[in-house]
């Protein structure tokens, strides 16, 4: 890779990933103007919907986020009335996180917009290109997704494949 002009910046992985994040945010915010949640908050709401009762550390781990980011996000969502923390049935110090009725209503309202955002994100790609992009992003980040499993990749490397 070279870095001799501003044009070269446009082809750099960091620049493209940053622009990709801005692209996602722009599409989602354009579709969900009435939702009053950020893409990050929406991600946390989805995770809580799919796995209610997780504790903050567990939620951060599931989303591959750091604990400080998750802590701030939880506080904002709780103060907005979308989630609640309850005493844990699994630990004396932990608190489990659940959607409130308002949070569930918001989830149901934004779910179609999330799906529409995903379609818009991939609209310029063929099915094969979209699959390749999702595989490569998962591999780049080394996170298990429906498109990539790090353990499978490591096993293939060790077998010389």
KOLGULUM-844376 format. One line per field, with one value per residue (C-alpha): y, z, x. Coordinates in Angstrom, 2 decimals. Example, Ala and Ser with C-alpha at 12.3 -4.5 7.8 and 13.67 -1.06 7.14 Angstrom:
2
Y: [-4.50	-1.06]
Z: [7.80	7.14]
X: [12.30	13.67]
end
This chain:
161
Y: [0.00	3.47	6.84	9.48	11.56	12.30	9.86	7.07	7.83	6.91	3.38	2.78	0.21	2.62	5.31	2.88	1.28	4.70	5.82	2.53	3.27	6.74	5.24	2.84	5.64	7.95	5.34	4.28	7.84	8.76	5.91	6.08	9.82	9.34	6.56	8.88	6.20	5.93	2.93	1.84	2.10	0.21	-2.58	-2.85	-2.88	-5.70	-7.73	-7.27	-8.24	-11.45	-12.31	-10.72	-10.95	-10.59	-8.67	-5.66	-7.57	-10.37	-7.91	-6.15	-9.50	-10.60	-7.38	-7.30	-3.87	-2.60	-2.34	1.47	1.98	-0.48	1.19	4.57	3.07	1.24	4.42	6.38	3.67	3.31	7.07	7.08	4.44	1.73	-0.73	-1.64	-3.38	-5.92	-7.85	-10.91	-14.38	-15.64	-13.42	-11.38	-8.28	-8.46	-6.82	-8.31	-6.07	-6.20	-4.13	-2.11	-1.97	1.26	-0.48	-3.36	-0.90	0.89	-2.43	-3.33	0.13	0.16	-3.50	-2.91	0.12	-1.96	-4.53	-1.75	-0.28	-3.64	-3.91	-0.37	-1.01	-3.95	-2.75	-2.01	-5.53	-8.83	-11.62	-13.15	-9.80	-9.14	-12.58	-12.01	-8.58	-9.96	-12.87	-10.55	-8.02	-10.86	-12.30	-8.88	-8.33	-11.99	-12.36	-15.26	-14.42	-16.45	-15.72	-16.65	-18.70	-17.88	-21.45	-22.86	-20.42	-21.34	-25.05	-24.53	-22.63	-25.34	-28.02	-26.04	-25.17]
Z: [0.00	-0.77	0.77	-1.70	-2.19	-0.73	-3.27	-1.60	1.70	0.09	-0.55	2.94	5.13	8.05	5.90	4.18	7.46	9.01	5.98	6.13	9.72	8.74	5.85	8.19	10.64	7.89	6.41	9.79	11.03	7.75	8.12	11.88	12.51	14.97	16.94	18.93	19.38	17.95	15.98	19.05	21.31	18.76	18.79	22.58	22.48	19.93	22.06	25.15	23.15	21.92	25.24	28.11	31.54	30.59	32.97	31.76	31.38	29.51	27.19	26.51	25.76	23.42	21.41	21.56	23.25	26.13	29.55	29.77	26.47	27.55	30.95	29.39	26.90	29.63	31.70	28.72	27.75	31.34	31.79	28.53	30.02	27.44	29.78	33.44	35.64	38.16	40.91	39.45	40.10	39.25	41.33	44.50	42.99	39.38	37.84	34.90	32.07	30.49	28.06	29.60	27.92	26.30	25.13	23.67	21.87	20.46	19.32	17.45	15.89	14.69	13.67	10.13	9.81	10.82	8.15	5.61	6.61	6.00	2.54	1.64	2.81	0.48	-2.47	-4.71	-4.23	-5.77	-3.38	-3.78	-3.21	-0.10	1.25	0.55	2.21	5.35	5.46	5.06	7.65	10.12	9.41	9.64	13.06	13.99	15.38	15.03	12.82	10.60	7.87	9.68	12.60	13.84	15.08	11.65	10.05	12.50	11.87	8.12	8.53	10.74	8.20	5.45	3.65]
X: [0.00	1.25	0.50	1.64	-1.50	-4.92	-6.36	-4.34	-6.09	-9.42	-8.17	-6.78	-8.57	-8.93	-10.51	-12.88	-13.97	-14.56	-16.58	-18.49	-19.47	-20.60	-22.58	-24.40	-25.19	-26.42	-28.77	-30.17	-30.66	-32.36	-34.84	-35.36	-35.52	-38.38	-36.66	-34.36	-31.68	-28.20	-26.98	-25.01	-28.04	-30.08	-27.50	-27.71	-31.52	-31.42	-29.01	-31.20	-34.29	-32.62	-30.94	-32.87	-31.33	-27.68	-25.48	-23.50	-20.20	-21.94	-23.62	-20.32	-18.71	-21.52	-21.18	-17.36	-17.46	-15.38	-16.99	-16.74	-18.58	-21.26	-21.62	-22.32	-24.73	-26.65	-26.96	-28.33	-30.81	-31.95	-32.43	-34.46	-36.74	-35.94	-34.22	-34.19	-31.68	-32.90	-31.15	-29.51	-30.76	-27.26	-24.98	-25.29	-23.62	-24.73	-27.75	-29.58	-30.78	-34.23	-36.25	-39.06	-42.47	-41.30	-38.11	-40.09	-42.37	-39.30	-37.79	-40.98	-41.06	-37.43	-37.05	-38.41	-36.13	-33.12	-33.95	-34.44	-31.07	-29.38	-30.97	-29.92	-26.37	-25.95	-28.07	-25.05	-23.65	-24.61	-25.59	-22.13	-20.38	-22.47	-21.60	-17.89	-17.97	-19.60	-17.15	-14.14	-15.34	-15.96	-12.52	-10.84	-12.39	-11.83	-15.33	-17.70	-20.67	-22.98	-20.38	-17.15	-15.90	-12.38	-11.82	-12.63	-10.23	-7.44	-8.03	-7.79	-4.50	-2.98	-3.97	-2.28	-5.50]
end
